[in-house]
């Protein structure tokens, strides 16, 4: 009887120890930057930085402490020796800003229960000079597609959402390029009032017709996947004002009470 008691005790200790094993998440990939670049990881649920490191190899594998599941933003940056004309005055007035940098970033869903392995993917094989040329161009960063993927179902669903938004970003850029040509034509004809009207549209991040279509697609996506734990954080990021709330009300109405109560907690903590 004593032997059986000892065996039972060892089994209990073993399982308790197993439950306390600290599992890290691995993020691997390749960024064609030399001689070094910086990486920062942010938890978008609360805006906190959870990792900061400097990497000296293009191929990397990071071990990240176990983190709460949710949406994270990964930011890559490195020094640049090219200053845009509009930046001269800013850096002259605020030298504490330091030297200018190139930035690339994306967001992804991380959940250690689904997967511990995450891989950074670029949409093409870039040279460093190509990346830097794109990043210096206006809205050039939008043309560089970055994804962090895993075999987790929620990570895949979140990347489907990002792909949806990317399609509309591309549509927005294409229509803006077309309107720029119309503006040039109006200026040639000295139709300055018409060109000013179009320039007012072009000054906005999104053309109204594209933004309206994207909003409808986003709402449909959230409603189609309303039972997924990915949707509340997406909704929370998108809804920042009373106007936003009214636009996404039909999504909010589908959430169970427990999710709606979480929104109140998030708003109080941010």
Secondary structure, 3 states (H helix, E strand, C coil): CHHHHHHHHHHHHHHHHHHCCCCCEEEEEECCCCCCEEEEEEECCCCEEEEEEEECCCEEEEEECCCCCEEEEEEEEEECCCCCHHHHHHHHHCHHHCCCEEEEEEEEEECCCCCCEEEEEECCCCCHHHHHHHHHCCCHHHHCCEEEECCCHHHHHHHHHHHHHHHHHHHHHHHHHHHHHHHHHHHHCCCHHHHHHHHHHHCCCCCHHHHHHHHHHHHHHHHHCCCCHHHHHHHHHHCCCHHHHHHCHHHHCCCCHHHHHHHHHHHHHC
